[in-house]
């Protein structure tokens, strides 16, 4: 392989990783939104979550999970 093919493979891998990561964030936010809106308003009288707040909740949960994992090591 030459350097142009290596560079093209690197760019493709980077773009695919960004695309799949973005898709994973949106999918997890959608699942969080469905779960929140299905349970929290009826159980605790909380307002329904918007998609934007579900993204925030998903990222917050990821950060907490990461910090707990790091603190155990």
Secondary structure, DSSP 8 states (H G I E B T S, - for coil): --HHHHHHHHHHHHHHHHHHHHHHHHHHHHHHHHHHHHHHHHHH------HHHHHHHHHHHHHHHHHHHHHH-
